[in-house]
Amino acid sequence: MFIFANIYKEEGEKMLYDLLLKAGKLVDYATNTEAYCDIAIKDGLIQLVAPEISPSKAAEVFDLTGKIVFAGIIDPHVHLAS
């Protein structure tokens, strides 16, 4: 479950990103990366991956502390109700 934090912005303040995923553990097997980082998203595309991105730069922030972010992996295990 994601923890949603609504960050109130000052009127007229321009947001660089639509969404910021904070403090998740990024695992990317394609680049052999495993690190805690922030991921900034704008218009549905990843714009920046960095150790620390200010929450004031995003309209919405999800705190991913204790969560894992897998790059490019889709979980095929699904339960469908009949």
Number of C-alpha atoms within 10 A of each C-alpha: 5 10 10 12 11 12 13 10 13 8 6 6 9 12 15 14 23 16 22 26 23 23 23 21 19 19 18 15 12 8 8 8 12 14 16 21 19 23 23 24 18 16 9 10 11 13 12 13 15 13 12 12 18 11 21 18 19 23 18 19 22 19 16 21 15 9 15 15 19 15 13 9 10 7 6 6 6 6 6 5 4 3
